[in-house]
């Protein structure tokens, strides 16, 4: 059997040395026969400190009941995704998520293998975030808890009539306590929208806590949301989760489709009865939290690809909002461009008046996959580069310039293009003059005649330097 173990160890060394997860293999006596560099880095040790030595002599903080490797040797049963905290021989605290498997050769167990993911740093940062939010909330004595909302629905700027309707509906339904599902592509302003709903609700004086479900490994997300109970795993302490910290307020769960399906079932229970239980705990706690979830994947796609539980979707779908991408509300492109120019003029101490006609055409024809966020960053970049009165093609970010077709740039630079644009502008000016004349300068009525938003008409009047009572 010893020869078989030696052969297996060599095979493991050749195959597993390139794996980027910690691998630790022991024989039936608990002595290490394989230990890779990744595991050594996790533990703050050298491979030579561990190979050939009894497990408990290297990790004295463990014992036969807390070591997953020794437990598998005893039970001959695999253990999947179990958290483990221990102190190595140098006194460094390590926290990992382990999958531990028995090794059988011809039906006889010859050892056990552990695959460990080191979550020490990420778990520490996550817990520090939770602790920080807890401390901030504790400092707010009157009212008992305080919102940390920065934005209101008024900050979600638009001249698009359909988007404006969505804002009004959100303000109306903010008074409800029902959960909400928000769908929108990345950059459409989902968190700003959700903060606006919280601000308009009766929960405005209570916490608003946001958590991106894709930013935390799934094995840690449960403890971050629901907290941990002392003894739930080795080294675990009593710690509240985000649900408890958000009590009375709103918990915003972004990228809900990234949440593990099993954890979605636990979330559904909270939505149904408002009861949570800490990881490893036995006591139920009632919380009053409004859950608002968001996804940048369409719910239909998430359901088809089994990223979202149907029962959770139908529970959240009571109130659902879809935020349209920028390419579907083109009137907002130039409006928001002007808003961002005014903003960065103040920040950068500049006096840029606007964008050139060439850039305007590019902005209107570009797809804006990053939506409002991409537009804002594009304007910010151009404002930093520009030393003239107008933002020109030469000021565009490199990536955007590369995506603008050479044919389009040539067309914009050609004399024919200039002539065409000039004719279009002249025709547009004549229509605006006529509408203003017929309505005796009433911008609201003129905008209705032209079938454009009032803000767009005001922008055009300013752009063409027209008299409001144009003849």
MARFI-169142 format. One record per residue (C-alpha): residue number from 0; x, y, z. Coordinates in nm, 2 decimals. Layout:
N
 pos      u      v      w
 NUM      X      Y      Z
...
//
This chain:
471
 pos      u      v      w
   0   0.00   0.00   0.00
   1   0.29   0.24   0.07
   2   0.42   0.19  -0.28
   3   0.08   0.27  -0.42
   4   0.06   0.59  -0.21
   5   0.41   0.70  -0.34
   6   0.29   0.65  -0.70
   7  -0.03   0.84  -0.64
   8   0.17   1.13  -0.48
   9   0.39   1.16  -0.79
  10   0.09   1.16  -1.02
  11  -0.09   1.42  -0.81
  12   0.23   1.63  -0.80
  13   0.25   1.63  -1.18
  14  -0.12   1.69  -1.24
  15  -0.22   1.93  -0.96
  16   0.09   2.15  -0.93
  17  -0.06   2.39  -1.19
  18  -0.40   2.42  -1.03
  19  -0.46   2.77  -0.88
  20  -0.64   2.64  -0.57
  21  -0.49   2.50  -0.26
  22  -0.45   2.12  -0.27
  23  -0.36   1.92   0.05
  24  -0.35   1.54   0.05
  25  -0.29   1.32   0.36
  26  -0.25   0.95   0.41
  27  -0.46   0.74   0.64
  28  -0.23   0.84   0.93
  29  -0.29   1.21   0.88
  30   0.05   1.28   0.74
  31   0.08   1.51   0.44
  32   0.19   1.34   0.11
  33   0.11   1.63  -0.12
  34   0.08   2.00  -0.06
  35   0.11   2.26  -0.34
  36   0.25   2.61  -0.35
  37  -0.10   2.77  -0.36
  38  -0.19   2.59  -0.03
  39   0.14   2.70   0.12
  40   0.07   3.06   0.02
  41  -0.28   3.04   0.18
  42  -0.14   2.91   0.50
  43   0.17   3.14   0.52
  44   0.40   2.83   0.52
  45   0.65   2.66   0.30
  46   0.58   2.33   0.13
  47   0.87   2.18   0.32
  48   0.71   2.28   0.65
  49   0.42   2.05   0.58
  50   0.52   1.75   0.36
  51   0.57   1.43   0.56
  52   0.45   1.58   0.89
  53   0.13   1.50   1.09
  54  -0.14   1.75   1.01
  55  -0.20   1.86   1.37
  56   0.16   1.93   1.44
  57   0.16   2.19   1.16
  58  -0.18   2.33   1.24
  59  -0.21   2.31   1.62
  60  -0.53   2.52   1.63
  61  -0.71   2.22   1.47
  62  -0.81   1.90   1.63
  63  -0.97   1.57   1.52
  64  -1.32   1.71   1.53
  65  -1.25   2.05   1.36
  66  -1.01   1.93   1.08
  67  -1.21   1.85   0.77
  68  -0.93   1.62   0.64
  69  -0.93   1.41   0.96
  70  -1.31   1.41   0.97
  71  -1.31   1.26   0.61
  72  -1.05   1.00   0.71
  73  -1.28   0.90   1.00
  74  -1.62   0.90   0.81
  75  -1.50   0.81   0.46
  76  -1.76   1.07   0.34
  77  -1.69   1.38   0.13
  78  -1.75   1.73   0.27
  79  -1.85   2.00   0.02
  80  -1.81   2.38   0.06
  81  -1.74   2.40   0.43
  82  -1.60   2.71   0.58
  83  -1.30   2.66   0.80
  84  -1.10   2.91   1.01
  85  -0.77   2.82   1.17
  86  -0.44   2.96   1.29
  87  -0.12   2.83   1.12
  88   0.21   2.76   1.30
  89   0.31   3.12   1.27
  90   0.00   3.25   1.44
  91  -0.17   3.38   1.12
  92  -0.55   3.34   1.10
  93  -0.66   3.17   0.78
  94  -1.02   3.13   0.65
  95  -1.09   2.90   0.36
  96  -1.38   2.73   0.19
  97  -1.30   2.36   0.16
  98  -1.42   2.06  -0.04
  99  -1.26   1.75   0.11
 100  -1.28   1.41  -0.05
 101  -1.17   1.06   0.05
 102  -0.93   0.88  -0.19
 103  -1.00   0.52  -0.27
 104  -0.77   0.28  -0.46
 105  -0.92  -0.05  -0.56
 106  -1.20   0.00  -0.30
 107  -0.96   0.07  -0.01
 108  -0.92   0.42   0.13
 109  -0.56   0.54   0.11
 110  -0.60   0.90   0.22
 111  -0.80   1.23   0.18
 112  -0.76   1.53  -0.04
 113  -0.87   1.88   0.04
 114  -0.93   2.16  -0.22
 115  -0.93   2.50  -0.05
 116  -1.02   2.85  -0.17
 117  -0.87   3.12   0.04
 118  -1.14   3.38   0.14
 119  -0.94   3.54   0.42
 120  -0.89   3.88   0.26
 121  -1.22   3.90   0.09
 122  -1.41   3.78   0.40
 123  -1.23   4.03   0.61
 124  -1.31   4.31   0.38
 125  -1.67   4.21   0.36
 126  -1.70   4.19   0.73
 127  -1.53   4.52   0.77
 128  -1.79   4.67   0.54
 129  -2.08   4.52   0.74
 130  -1.91   4.64   1.07
 131  -1.86   4.99   0.92
 132  -2.23   5.01   0.82
 133  -2.33   4.89   1.17
 134  -2.11   5.16   1.33
 135  -2.24   5.43   1.11
 136  -2.60   5.34   1.18
 137  -2.53   5.31   1.56
 138  -2.40   5.68   1.56
 139  -2.74   5.80   1.43
 140  -2.94   5.83   1.75
 141  -3.23   6.05   1.62
 142  -3.38   5.91   1.41
 143  -3.29   5.57   1.53
 144  -3.15   5.47   1.20
 145  -3.05   5.69   0.91
 146  -3.06   5.65   0.53
 147  -2.74   5.69   0.34
 148  -2.92   5.77   0.02
 149  -2.74   6.02  -0.21
 150  -2.99   6.05  -0.49
 151  -3.36   6.13  -0.55
 152  -3.58   6.06  -0.85
 153  -3.52   6.42  -0.96
 154  -3.16   6.33  -1.01
 155  -3.26   6.08  -1.29
 156  -3.26   6.34  -1.57
 157  -3.46   6.28  -1.89
 158  -3.67   6.46  -2.15
 159  -3.80   6.13  -2.28
 160  -4.17   6.11  -2.22
 161  -4.18   5.73  -2.16
 162  -3.89   5.75  -1.92
 163  -4.06   6.03  -1.74
 164  -4.37   5.82  -1.70
 165  -4.16   5.54  -1.54
 166  -4.03   5.80  -1.29
 167  -4.38   5.92  -1.20
 168  -4.49   5.56  -1.15
 169  -4.19   5.49  -0.93
 170  -4.27   5.79  -0.71
 171  -4.63   5.68  -0.68
 172  -4.54   5.32  -0.59
 173  -4.27   5.42  -0.35
 174  -4.53   5.43  -0.07
 175  -4.58   5.06  -0.11
 176  -4.40   4.80   0.10
 177  -4.40   4.54  -0.18
 178  -4.07   4.41  -0.32
 179  -3.95   4.56  -0.65
 180  -3.76   4.42  -0.95
 181  -3.57   4.66  -1.17
 182  -3.44   4.55  -1.51
 183  -3.20   4.76  -1.71
 184  -2.87   4.73  -1.90
 185  -2.55   4.83  -1.73
 186  -2.52   5.21  -1.70
 187  -2.89   5.29  -1.72
 188  -2.90   5.42  -1.36
 189  -3.06   5.13  -1.17
 190  -2.91   5.21  -0.83
 191  -2.98   5.58  -0.87
 192  -3.34   5.48  -0.95
 193  -3.37   5.25  -0.65
 194  -3.22   5.52  -0.42
 195  -3.48   5.76  -0.55
 196  -3.76   5.51  -0.47
 197  -3.62   5.47  -0.11
 198  -3.60   5.85  -0.07
 199  -3.96   5.89  -0.18
 200  -4.09   5.62   0.06
 201  -4.18   5.62   0.43
 202  -3.86   5.43   0.48
 203  -3.65   5.73   0.38
 204  -3.53   5.79   0.74
 205  -3.41   5.43   0.78
 206  -3.11   5.25   0.62
 207  -3.05   5.20   0.25
 208  -2.80   4.92   0.20
 209  -2.68   4.80  -0.14
 210  -2.51   4.47  -0.21
 211  -2.39   4.35  -0.55
 212  -2.46   3.97  -0.56
 213  -2.19   3.91  -0.82
 214  -1.92   4.09  -0.61
 215  -1.90   3.83  -0.33
 216  -1.83   3.46  -0.38
 217  -2.15   3.26  -0.34
 218  -2.01   3.08  -0.04
 219  -1.97   3.41   0.15
 220  -2.28   3.59   0.02
 221  -2.51   3.40   0.26
 222  -2.32   3.50   0.57
 223  -2.30   3.86   0.45
 224  -2.68   3.88   0.39
 225  -2.80   3.67   0.69
 226  -2.51   3.70   0.94
 227  -2.33   3.42   1.13
 228  -2.39   3.25   1.46
 229  -2.10   3.16   1.69
 230  -2.00   2.80   1.63
 231  -2.16   2.77   1.28
 232  -1.80   2.69   1.17
 233  -1.46   2.69   1.33
 234  -1.37   3.05   1.41
 235  -1.72   3.19   1.34
 236  -1.85   3.47   1.56
 237  -2.19   3.63   1.63
 238  -2.23   3.88   1.35
 239  -2.54   4.05   1.20
 240  -2.60   4.04   0.83
 241  -2.72   4.31   0.60
 242  -3.09   4.21   0.65
 243  -3.06   4.29   1.02
 244  -2.87   4.62   0.95
 245  -3.13   4.72   0.70
 246  -3.42   4.67   0.94
 247  -3.69   4.93   0.88
 248  -3.53   5.04   0.55
 249  -3.44   4.91   0.21
 250  -3.20   4.63   0.10
 251  -3.09   4.67  -0.27
 252  -2.97   4.35  -0.42
 253  -2.80   4.42  -0.75
 254  -2.73   4.15  -1.01
 255  -2.98   3.92  -0.84
 256  -2.93   3.66  -1.12
 257  -2.58   3.60  -0.98
 258  -2.72   3.48  -0.65
 259  -2.70   3.10  -0.61
 260  -3.03   2.92  -0.67
 261  -3.03   2.77  -0.32
 262  -2.98   3.11  -0.16
 263  -3.26   3.25  -0.37
 264  -3.49   3.00  -0.19
 265  -3.38   3.15   0.14
 266  -3.44   3.50   0.01
 267  -3.79   3.40  -0.10
 268  -3.87   3.29   0.25
 269  -3.77   3.64   0.38
 270  -3.99   3.80   0.12
 271  -4.28   3.58   0.23
 272  -4.27   3.60   0.61
 273  -3.99   3.85   0.70
 274  -3.80   3.59   0.90
 275  -3.43   3.54   0.88
 276  -3.19   3.30   1.05
 277  -2.82   3.35   1.08
 278  -2.59   3.09   0.92
 279  -2.55   2.81   1.18
 280  -2.80   2.97   1.41
 281  -3.12   2.82   1.56
 282  -3.31   3.14   1.64
 283  -3.54   3.32   1.40
 284  -3.54   3.69   1.38
 285  -3.82   3.90   1.23
 286  -3.70   4.19   1.01
 287  -3.89   4.47   0.84
 288  -3.70   4.52   0.51
 289  -3.81   4.62   0.17
 290  -3.62   4.42  -0.09
 291  -3.54   4.59  -0.42
 292  -3.36   4.36  -0.67
 293  -3.20   4.46  -1.00
 294  -3.07   4.27  -1.30
 295  -2.88   4.37  -1.61
 296  -3.00   4.04  -1.77
 297  -3.36   4.03  -1.90
 298  -3.58   3.83  -1.66
 299  -3.70   3.61  -1.94
 300  -3.35   3.52  -2.03
 301  -3.26   3.46  -1.66
 302  -3.56   3.22  -1.62
 303  -3.48   3.03  -1.94
 304  -3.11   2.99  -1.84
 305  -3.22   2.89  -1.48
 306  -3.03   3.18  -1.33
 307  -3.35   3.29  -1.15
 308  -3.60   3.08  -0.96
 309  -3.95   3.12  -1.11
 310  -4.12   3.15  -0.77
 311  -3.88   3.43  -0.67
 312  -3.94   3.61  -1.00
 313  -4.32   3.59  -0.95
 314  -4.28   3.72  -0.60
 315  -4.07   4.02  -0.71
 316  -4.27   4.08  -1.02
 317  -4.55   4.24  -0.82
 318  -4.38   4.58  -0.90
 319  -4.14   4.57  -1.19
 320  -3.97   4.86  -1.37
 321  -3.77   4.85  -1.69
 322  -3.52   5.13  -1.75
 323  -3.48   5.19  -2.12
 324  -3.13   5.20  -2.27
 325  -3.00   5.53  -2.40
 326  -3.02   5.42  -2.76
 327  -3.40   5.40  -2.72
 328  -3.44   5.75  -2.59
 329  -3.22   5.94  -2.83
 330  -3.36   6.28  -2.73
 331  -3.18   6.23  -2.40
 332  -2.84   6.20  -2.57
 333  -2.79   6.57  -2.65
 334  -2.98   6.68  -2.34
 335  -2.76   6.48  -2.11
 336  -2.45   6.59  -2.30
 337  -2.54   6.95  -2.23
 338  -2.60   6.87  -1.86
 339  -2.27   6.69  -1.83
 340  -2.09   6.98  -2.01
 341  -2.23   7.23  -1.76
 342  -2.13   7.00  -1.47
 343  -1.77   6.95  -1.58
 344  -1.74   7.32  -1.67
 345  -1.79   7.39  -1.30
 346  -1.56   7.11  -1.19
 347  -1.28   7.18  -1.44
 348  -1.32   7.56  -1.44
 349  -1.38   7.57  -1.81
 350  -1.62   7.75  -2.04
 351  -1.69   7.50  -2.32
 352  -2.01   7.59  -2.50
 353  -2.11   7.25  -2.65
 354  -2.03   6.99  -2.91
 355  -1.96   7.04  -3.28
 356  -2.21   6.93  -3.54
 357  -1.98   6.64  -3.63
 358  -1.97   6.51  -3.27
 359  -2.35   6.56  -3.24
 360  -2.40   6.33  -3.54
 361  -2.16   6.07  -3.40
 362  -2.33   6.08  -3.06
 363  -2.68   6.04  -3.21
 364  -2.57   5.75  -3.43
 365  -2.36   5.57  -3.17
 366  -2.52   5.27  -2.99
 367  -2.40   5.36  -2.64
 368  -2.36   5.01  -2.50
 369  -2.26   5.16  -2.16
 370  -2.56   5.39  -2.17
 371  -2.56   5.71  -1.95
 372  -2.25   5.60  -1.76
 373  -2.06   5.57  -2.09
 374  -2.19   5.91  -2.21
 375  -2.09   6.08  -1.89
 376  -1.74   5.94  -1.90
 377  -1.70   6.02  -2.27
 378  -1.80   6.39  -2.20
 379  -1.57   6.40  -1.90
 380  -1.27   6.27  -2.11
 381  -1.34   6.51  -2.39
 382  -1.37   6.81  -2.15
 383  -1.03   6.72  -2.01
 384  -0.88   6.71  -2.36
 385  -1.05   7.01  -2.50
 386  -0.89   7.36  -2.50
 387  -1.14   7.52  -2.74
 388  -1.50   7.63  -2.72
 389  -1.65   7.31  -2.87
 390  -1.59   6.94  -2.82
 391  -1.46   6.81  -3.16
 392  -1.40   6.46  -3.31
 393  -1.03   6.49  -3.21
 394  -1.13   6.50  -2.85
 395  -1.33   6.17  -2.86
 396  -1.19   5.88  -2.64
 397  -0.98   5.64  -2.85
 398  -1.21   5.34  -2.81
 399  -1.51   5.55  -2.93
 400  -1.31   5.69  -3.22
 401  -1.22   5.33  -3.32
 402  -1.59   5.23  -3.32
 403  -1.69   5.52  -3.54
 404  -1.66   5.39  -3.89
 405  -1.41   5.54  -4.12
 406  -1.68   5.59  -4.37
 407  -1.89   5.79  -4.12
 408  -1.59   6.02  -4.03
 409  -1.52   6.07  -4.41
 410  -1.88   6.16  -4.47
 411  -1.88   6.41  -4.18
 412  -1.56   6.57  -4.32
 413  -1.68   6.60  -4.67
 414  -1.82   6.91  -4.83
 415  -2.13   6.73  -4.93
 416  -2.19   6.63  -4.57
 417  -2.16   6.99  -4.46
 418  -2.40   7.11  -4.73
 419  -2.65   6.84  -4.63
 420  -2.63   6.92  -4.26
 421  -2.67   7.29  -4.34
 422  -2.98   7.23  -4.54
 423  -3.13   7.01  -4.26
 424  -3.05   7.28  -4.00
 425  -3.21   7.55  -4.21
 426  -3.52   7.34  -4.26
 427  -3.54   7.27  -3.89
 428  -3.50   7.64  -3.80
 429  -3.78   7.74  -4.04
 430  -4.01   7.48  -3.88
 431  -3.93   7.61  -3.53
 432  -3.97   7.98  -3.64
 433  -4.31   7.90  -3.79
 434  -4.43   7.71  -3.48
 435  -4.32   7.99  -3.25
 436  -4.49   8.25  -3.47
 437  -4.82   8.06  -3.48
 438  -4.82   8.01  -3.10
 439  -4.71   8.37  -3.03
 440  -4.39   8.24  -2.86
 441  -4.56   7.98  -2.64
 442  -4.29   7.72  -2.61
 443  -4.52   7.45  -2.46
 444  -4.77   7.48  -2.75
 445  -4.50   7.51  -3.01
 446  -4.34   7.19  -2.88
 447  -4.67   7.01  -2.91
 448  -4.71   7.13  -3.27
 449  -4.36   7.00  -3.35
 450  -4.41   6.67  -3.16
 451  -4.10   6.72  -2.96
 452  -4.04   6.76  -2.58
 453  -4.04   7.12  -2.44
 454  -3.68   7.09  -2.32
 455  -3.57   6.98  -2.67
 456  -3.73   7.28  -2.83
 457  -3.57   7.51  -2.57
 458  -3.23   7.35  -2.66
 459  -3.29   7.41  -3.03
 460  -3.39   7.77  -2.97
 461  -3.07   7.83  -2.78
 462  -2.86   7.63  -3.04
 463  -2.99   7.84  -3.33
 464  -3.00   8.16  -3.13
 465  -3.37   8.22  -3.23
 466  -3.60   8.48  -3.09
 467  -3.87   8.32  -2.89
 468  -4.13   8.52  -3.09
 469  -3.97   8.43  -3.42
 470  -4.16   8.56  -3.72
//
